[in-house]
Amino acid sequence: MDKEQQWRLAYVLPNLQLESPIEFDGLAFVPNSDPRLGPIRASNKASRGLLDGFKDTGGTQLRPAAAIHISPTTITNLMEAMVDARNCFALACVLNGWKISIGELNNFLIRDSDYFDFYPRWPSDDGKNLCYLGPALEWVSPVPTNFTAQAHPYILPSNPRFSRPEPDEELFPNLCKIWRRIHVTRKARPADYRRLRSLSIAYEACRVPQGMDNPLYDHGKHCSFWVSALETLAHPTRKRVTLREVLLLLEKRPMRDPCINRKRLTVIKWAKKKGGRERMALNLVQRLYKRLYDARNAFLHGNKLSIKIFIPSGLREGIRLLDVAPLIYLTALEAGIGQRQPRALRSKNLTTRMCALIESSFRRNVLEDAFCRAMGFDQPAKRQRVVD
């Protein structure tokens, strides 16, 4: 590293604890004990307050994760790059958490994006002030002598033992490549900006649904976010996106399980002509998205709402439509950006290639297993009814 360059604190993530750093090019998300934070604490009073001043609702001190960056940096828009990197990391963790734990009795992974929120104050360069800049307020204040702050009170702070962030090892590297093409090499592909914009919408969709304090409205709002995130991901270059484009994108991710891959004719559009309608043969994932799309329309168009719209029949007891939305979105991501192929698949050794192929197939089947648990297909009686 150049002698003139040094690490600086950009944000703290008070709800998140990390065991090891997550590195990007010139950016990093690090645990509170990372050695790079030592010089930052020593030289910047505001940074020291942010890193050491958080407590939970019981008064126990928290050790929040930190977002740091190299200064000076070649990244043109540092704040935008930091947010995009956070979204890549957060979605890779949240989607993996739902994939691994949906329908299970226990969950030890993070499934809500609220854990990755930045604290809306950051240190000034000289360390004397805390800063905030928003659409309605520009705020600078001296660092209090005994600065104390809290994480989100409606979620428990993450704990590496019980709620750890674990990114999808296939998805995360692909998202990092998109981020790097935009912010580092500046060789973005046409769809890259759209993909990162979709991640920002999905980040909002992954929040704990409690912002409106009305269960039906909360569910409707989050269904709307998920549909928008999927439509942004599937948006064609020179056309307007419709239900059909998202369904065609989901179809590109092959499904081997017969319960998931079984197709049924489904009405996707009613024509203006009386009695006219358009049908498509849809697999299970596509039909679930159609239900999500209908729930969004019912909420935004002012239709009468009922809990059955958001917890439709067919799902396993205790599973909501919002619980399978992350799986649908992960399906679209894997269809859109592909999956990383292990180098071993290109090995000249037949045994090595076969082992890599088996491992790759197992990883791909994890998502199908998640859909099966969400629908109750892991229960033999229900699976037999569906197959028959």
RAZIBEL-V176706 format. One record per backbone hydrogen bond with DSSP energy under -0.5 kcal/mol. CO is the residue of the C=O (numbers start at 1). NH is the residue of the N-H. Records with the same first field share a line. If there is no record, write none. Layout:
CO=NH ; NH
This chain:
2=5
6=71
8=69
11=67
12=14 ; 119
13=16 ; 65
15=158
16=65
21=23
22=29
24=26
26=70
27=24
28=30 ; 68
29=22
30=66
31=34
34=37
35=38 ; 39
36=40
37=41
38=42
39=43
40=44
44=48
45=49
46=50
47=51
48=52
49=53
53=149
54=62
55=151
56=59
60=56
65=13
66=30 ; 68
67=10 ; 11
68=28
69=8
71=6
76=78
77=81
78=82
79=83
80=84
81=85
82=86
83=87
84=88
85=89
86=90
87=91
88=92
89=93
90=94
91=95
92=96 ; 168
93=97
94=98
95=99
96=100
97=101
98=102
101=104
108=164
112=115
113=116
114=117
119=121
122=131
124=127
127=46
128=143
129=124
130=141
131=122
132=139
137=134
139=132
141=130
144=147
149=55
152=155
159=162 ; 163
164=110 ; 166
168=172
170=174
171=175
172=176
173=177
174=178
175=179
176=180
177=181
178=182
179=183
180=184 ; 185 ; 186
181=187
189=192 ; 193
191=195
192=196
193=197
194=198
195=199
196=200
197=201
198=202
199=203
200=204
201=205
202=206
204=207
206=113
208=210
214=218
215=219
216=220
217=221
218=222
219=223
220=224
221=225
222=226
223=227
224=228
225=229
226=230
227=231
228=232
229=233
230=234
231=235
242=246
243=247
244=248
245=249
246=250
247=251
248=252
249=252
250=253
252=254
257=260 ; 261
258=262
260=284
264=282
266=280
269=271 ; 278
273=276
276=271
278=268 ; 269
280=266 ; 282
282=264
283=287
284=288
285=289
286=290
287=291
288=292
289=293
290=294
291=295
292=296
293=297
294=298
295=299
296=300
297=301
298=303
299=302
306=309 ; 310
307=310 ; 311
310=321
312=315
316=319
320=323 ; 324
321=324 ; 325
322=326
324=328
325=329
326=330
327=331
328=332
329=333
330=334
331=335
332=336
333=337
334=338
340=342
342=345
343=346
344=347
348=350
349=353
350=354
351=355
352=356
353=357
354=358
355=359
356=360
357=361
358=362
359=363
360=364
361=365
362=366
363=366 ; 367
364=367 ; 368
365=369
366=370
367=371
368=372
369=373
370=374
371=375
372=376 ; 377 ; 378
374=316
376=379
378=380
379=383
380=384
381=385
382=386
383=387
384=388
